[in-house]
Amino acid sequence: MAYDHLLADDIRARIGSHAGLSEREMFGGIAFMIYGNMAIGVSGEELMVRVGKDAHDEAVALPGARTFDMGARPMRGWLSVSPEGFEADSDLEAWVGRGVAYAESLPRK
């Protein structure tokens, strides 16, 4: 599956020169990793955001968000966000911030 390269560029710019940033192709898209932990990614035109289990219920209630599933297995703490959920720049900024903050809270790999 191809992914939206312009959206990936926008995310890359928002993360900026984070010392722990790396990128990896996964889930048919691209993932932005912070010290080896996935923070946010792009698959098709959607975001994949890792928010953690504790923040899942609040984040999944936001516009465009749903639980990410790998095949038929829902992954609590991971979200897919459709474009309607990040139409405004401030919404995309918030999703990037959530993903990066969660990845920074994890032990480095």
Accessible surface in RSA format (square Angstrom, percent):
REM  Atomic radii and reference values for relative SASA: ProtOr
REM  Chains: A
REM  Algorithm: Lee & Richards
REM  Probe-radius: 1.40
REM  Slices: 20
REM RES _ NUM      All-atoms   Total-Side   Main-Chain    Non-polar    All polar
REM                ABS   REL    ABS   REL    ABS   REL    ABS   REL    ABS   REL
RES MET A   1   168.67  87.4  98.75  65.4  69.93 166.5 111.01  94.4  57.66  76.4
RES ALA A   2    84.72  77.9  63.34  97.8  21.37  48.6  72.68 102.4  12.04  31.9
RES TYR A   3    34.71  16.2  26.58  15.1   8.13  21.2  16.96  12.7  17.76  21.9
RES ASP A   4    50.19  35.2  40.05  39.9  10.15  24.0  13.87  32.6  36.32  36.2
RES HIS A   5   111.61  61.0 107.59  74.8   4.01  10.3  71.40  73.6  40.20  46.8
RES LEU A   6   144.93  80.7 139.21  99.6   5.72  14.4 139.57  98.0   5.35  14.4
RES LEU A   7    16.69   9.3  12.04   8.6   4.65  11.7  15.85  11.1   0.83   2.2
RES ALA A   8     1.03   0.9   1.03   1.6   0.00   0.0   1.03   1.4   0.00   0.0
RES ASP A   9    71.13  49.8  66.05  65.7   5.08  12.0  25.30  59.5  45.83  45.7
RES ASP A  10    50.65  35.5  44.47  44.3   6.18  14.6  16.29  38.3  34.36  34.3
RES ILE A  11     0.00   0.0   0.00   0.0   0.00   0.0   0.00   0.0   0.00   0.0
RES ARG A  12    77.95  32.7  75.72  38.6   2.23   5.3  48.85  66.8  29.10  17.6
RES ALA A  13    78.05  71.8  48.24  74.4  29.81  67.8  59.62  84.0  18.43  48.8
RES ARG A  14    62.56  26.3  32.92  16.8  29.64  70.6  17.24  23.6  45.32  27.5
RES ILE A  15    19.34  11.0   0.66   0.5  18.69  45.0   3.98   2.9  15.36  41.7
RES GLY A  16    35.55  43.8   0.00   N/A  35.55  43.8  28.47  78.1   7.08  15.9
RES SER A  17   118.21  99.9  82.05 109.5  36.17  83.3  57.29 122.0  60.92  85.3
RES HIS A  18    46.50  25.4  27.46  19.1  19.04  48.7  32.76  33.8  13.74  16.0
RES ALA A  19    97.68  89.8  53.68  82.8  44.00 100.1  64.67  91.1  33.01  87.5
RES GLY A  20     9.71  12.0   0.00   N/A   9.71  12.0   5.53  15.2   4.19   9.4
RES LEU A  21    46.07  25.7  20.52  14.7  25.55  64.2  20.52  14.4  25.55  68.8
RES SER A  22    51.67  43.7  44.27  59.1   7.40  17.1  44.98  95.8   6.69   9.4
RES GLU A  23    72.96  41.9  42.17  31.9  30.79  73.3  20.23  39.1  52.72  43.0
RES ARG A  24   125.10  52.5 119.34  60.8   5.76  13.7  43.15  59.0  81.95  49.7
RES GLU A  25   135.16  77.6 111.76  84.5  23.40  55.7  36.78  71.1  98.37  80.3
RES MET A  26    53.20  27.5  41.97  27.8  11.23  26.7  52.45  44.6   0.75   1.0
RES PHE A  27    60.40  30.2  27.08  16.8  33.31  86.7  42.40  25.7  18.00  51.5
RES GLY A  28    40.02  49.3   0.00   N/A  40.02  49.3  29.71  81.5  10.31  23.1
RES GLY A  29     3.55   4.4   0.00   N/A   3.55   4.4   0.75   2.1   2.80   6.3
RES ILE A  30    10.91   6.2  10.91   8.1   0.00   0.0  10.91   7.9   0.00   0.0
RES ALA A  31     0.00   0.0   0.00   0.0   0.00   0.0   0.00   0.0   0.00   0.0
RES PHE A  32     0.00   0.0   0.00   0.0   0.00   0.0   0.00   0.0   0.00   0.0
RES MET A  33     7.25   3.8   7.25   4.8   0.00   0.0   7.25   6.2   0.00   0.0
RES ILE A  34     0.00   0.0   0.00   0.0   0.00   0.0   0.00   0.0   0.00   0.0
RES TYR A  35    60.24  28.1  51.26  29.2   8.98  23.4  44.71  33.6  15.53  19.1
RES GLY A  36    19.37  23.9   0.00   N/A  19.37  23.9  12.78  35.1   6.59  14.8
RES ASN A  37     4.20   2.9   3.86   3.7   0.34   0.8   0.34   0.8   3.86   3.7
RES MET A  38     4.87   2.5   3.08   2.0   1.79   4.3   3.08   2.6   1.79   2.4
RES ALA A  39     0.00   0.0   0.00   0.0   0.00   0.0   0.00   0.0   0.00   0.0
RES ILE A  40     0.00   0.0   0.00   0.0   0.00   0.0   0.00   0.0   0.00   0.0
RES GLY A  41     0.00   0.0   0.00   N/A   0.00   0.0   0.00   0.0   0.00   0.0
RES VAL A  42     0.00   0.0   0.00   0.0   0.00   0.0   0.00   0.0   0.00   0.0
RES SER A  43    21.47  18.1  17.47  23.3   4.00   9.2   8.16  17.4  13.32  18.7
RES GLY A  44    18.34  22.6   0.00   N/A  18.34  22.6  18.34  50.3   0.00   0.0
RES GLU A  45   117.03  67.2 111.34  84.2   5.69  13.5  31.65  61.2  85.38  69.7
RES GLU A  46    43.34  24.9  43.34  32.8   0.00   0.0  15.64  30.3  27.70  22.6
RES LEU A  47     0.11   0.1   0.00   0.0   0.11   0.3   0.00   0.0   0.11   0.3
RES MET A  48     3.66   1.9   3.66   2.4   0.00   0.0   3.33   2.8   0.33   0.4
RES VAL A  49     0.18   0.1   0.00   0.0   0.18   0.4   0.00   0.0   0.18   0.5
RES ARG A  50    46.87  19.7  46.87  23.9   0.00   0.0   0.35   0.5  46.52  28.2
RES VAL A  51     7.68   5.1   1.85   1.7   5.83  14.0   2.68   2.3   5.00  13.6
RES GLY A  52     4.58   5.6   0.00   N/A   4.58   5.6   4.58  12.6   0.00   0.0
RES LYS A  53   139.44  68.0 132.46  81.3   6.98  16.6  75.96  68.4  63.48  67.6
RES ASP A  54   155.76 109.1 118.74 118.2  37.02  87.5  44.67 105.1 111.09 110.8
RES ALA A  55    45.28  41.6  39.54  61.0   5.74  13.1  44.74  63.0   0.54   1.4
RES HIS A  56     7.13   3.9   7.13   5.0   0.00   0.0   1.14   1.2   5.99   7.0
RES ASP A  57    88.91  62.3  81.96  81.6   6.95  16.4  35.34  83.2  53.57  53.4
RES GLU A  58   143.43  82.3 131.41  99.4  12.03  28.6  53.09 102.7  90.35  73.8
RES ALA A  59     4.07   3.7   3.04   4.7   1.03   2.3   3.96   5.6   0.11   0.3
RES VAL A  60    43.11  28.4  34.13  30.9   8.98  21.6  34.13  29.7   8.98  24.4
RES ALA A  61    84.34  77.5  46.75  72.1  37.59  85.5  57.09  80.4  27.26  72.2
RES LEU A  62    60.32  33.6  56.12  40.1   4.20  10.6  56.38  39.6   3.95  10.6
RES PRO A  63    93.56  68.2  81.72  74.5  11.83  43.0  92.91  76.7   0.65   4.0
RES GLY A  64    18.58  22.9   0.00   N/A  18.58  22.9   9.21  25.3   9.37  21.0
RES ALA A  65    16.70  15.4   0.00   0.0  16.70  38.0   0.08   0.1  16.61  44.0
RES ARG A  66   116.69  49.0 115.09  58.7   1.61   3.8  61.09  83.5  55.60  33.7
RES THR A  67    39.82  28.3  31.25  31.7   8.57  20.4  17.59  23.6  22.23  33.6
RES PHE A  68    21.49  10.8  21.20  13.1   0.29   0.8  21.49  13.0   0.00   0.0
RES ASP A  69    75.60  53.0  60.54  60.3  15.06  35.6   5.71  13.4  69.89  69.7
RES MET A  70    82.91  42.9  75.63  50.1   7.28  17.3  44.15  37.5  38.75  51.3
RES GLY A  71    67.46  83.2   0.00   N/A  67.46  83.2  45.84 125.8  21.62  48.4
RES ALA A  72   105.72  97.2  68.57 105.8  37.15  84.5  78.65 110.8  27.08  71.7
RES ARG A  73   152.39  64.0 149.87  76.4   2.52   6.0  69.49  95.0  82.90  50.2
RES PRO A  74    94.75  69.1  79.01  72.0  15.73  57.2  79.01  65.2  15.73  97.8
RES MET A  75    32.22  16.7  27.17  18.0   5.06  12.0  32.12  27.3   0.11   0.1
RES ARG A  76   113.33  47.6 102.15  52.1  11.18  26.6  49.71  67.9  63.62  38.6
RES GLY A  77     1.60   2.0   0.00   N/A   1.60   2.0   1.54   4.2   0.06   0.1
RES TRP A  78    40.10  16.1  40.10  19.4   0.00   0.0  24.72  13.2  15.38  25.0
RES LEU A  79     0.31   0.2   0.00   0.0   0.31   0.8   0.00   0.0   0.31   0.8
RES SER A  80     9.23   7.8   9.23  12.3   0.00   0.0   0.41   0.9   8.82  12.4
RES VAL A  81     0.00   0.0   0.00   0.0   0.00   0.0   0.00   0.0   0.00   0.0
RES SER A  82    23.25  19.6  23.25  31.0   0.00   0.0  20.93  44.6   2.32   3.3
RES PRO A  83    56.44  41.1  55.49  50.6   0.95   3.5  55.49  45.8   0.95   5.9
RES GLU A  84   110.29  63.3  96.63  73.1  13.66  32.5  25.82  49.9  84.47  69.0
RES GLY A  85     6.04   7.4   0.00   N/A   6.04   7.4   0.86   2.4   5.17  11.6
RES PHE A  86    23.24  11.6  16.36  10.1   6.88  17.9  16.36   9.9   6.88  19.7
RES GLU A  87   144.60  83.0 108.17  81.8  36.43  86.7  42.73  82.7 101.87  83.2
RES ALA A  88    46.83  43.1  37.71  58.2   9.12  20.7  46.57  65.6   0.26   0.7
RES ASP A  89   103.31  72.4  96.25  95.8   7.06  16.7  26.65  62.7  76.66  76.5
RES SER A  90    80.13  67.7  66.19  88.3  13.94  32.1  53.63 114.2  26.49  37.1
RES ASP A  91    59.56  41.7  57.97  57.7   1.59   3.8   5.42  12.8  54.14  54.0
RES LEU A  92     6.52   3.6   6.52   4.7   0.00   0.0   6.52   4.6   0.00   0.0
RES GLU A  93    85.09  48.9  83.33  63.0   1.76   4.2  39.48  76.4  45.61  37.2
RES ALA A  94    40.22  37.0  28.15  43.4  12.08  27.5  38.66  54.4   1.56   4.1
RES TRP A  95     5.20   2.1   5.20   2.5   0.00   0.0   0.26   0.1   4.94   8.0
RES VAL A  96     5.77   3.8   5.77   5.2   0.00   0.0   5.77   5.0   0.00   0.0
RES GLY A  97    36.99  45.6   0.00   N/A  36.99  45.6  33.43  91.7   3.56   8.0
RES ARG A  98    83.25  35.0  72.93  37.2  10.32  24.6  33.47  45.7  49.77  30.2
RES GLY A  99     0.00   0.0   0.00   N/A   0.00   0.0   0.00   0.0   0.00   0.0
RES VAL A 100    20.56  13.5  20.56  18.6   0.00   0.0  20.56  17.9   0.00   0.0
RES ALA A 101    58.75  54.0  49.99  77.1   8.76  19.9  51.86  73.0   6.89  18.3
RES TYR A 102    59.81  27.9  54.80  31.2   5.01  13.0  34.87  26.2  24.94  30.7
RES ALA A 103     1.02   0.9   0.00   0.0   1.02   2.3   0.00   0.0   1.02   2.7
RES GLU A 104    90.63  52.0  64.05  48.5  26.57  63.3  22.68  43.9  67.95  55.5
RES SER A 105    81.68  69.0  41.44  55.3  40.24  92.7  48.00 102.2  33.68  47.2
RES LEU A 106    38.80  21.6  29.94  21.4   8.86  22.3  30.46  21.4   8.34  22.4
RES PRO A 107   111.56  81.3  96.73  88.2  14.83  53.9 109.13  90.1   2.43  15.1
RES ARG A 108   165.80  69.6 137.25  70.0  28.55  68.0  47.02  64.3 118.78  72.0
RES LYS A 109   182.00  88.8 113.91  69.9  68.08 162.1 105.00  94.5  77.00  82.0
END  Absolute sums over single chains surface
CHAIN  1 A     5819.7       4509.2       1310.5       3219.0       2600.7
END  Absolute sums over all chains
TOTAL          5819.7       4509.2       1310.5       3219.0       2600.7
